[in-house]
Amino acid sequence: MAEVLDRTGARTVEAADVISGARERIDSLDDRIIGLVQERMAVSAVIQEARIASGGRRVNLSREMEVLGHFRDALGKPGTSLAMTLLELCRGRI
């Protein structure tokens, strides 16, 4: 049991059980988030291909500003950083 306490940083068995269960849930959520990011990347590639094929630019800056605003409004300032990371993953560096 000492190993579980050490691994979770908890000082009681009860707290270690709560932490272990919550970490399993976080791991599951992280897997879902990764899957959603991969799906977003694929959809973004379709959009970019269509835009370029029609003679447009690869990136639409006004749309990116909308995305940044949406994340900022929902998550605060850190949301902007998260959105920038997503945009970079989906369209590459500008």
HELIX and SHEET records of a PDB file:
HELIX    1   1 ALA A    2  THR A    8  1                                   7    
HELIX    2   2 VAL A   13  ALA A   53  1                                  41    
HELIX    3   3 LEU A   61  LEU A   75  1                                  15    
HELIX    4   4 LYS A   77  ARG A   91  1                                  15    
END                                                                             
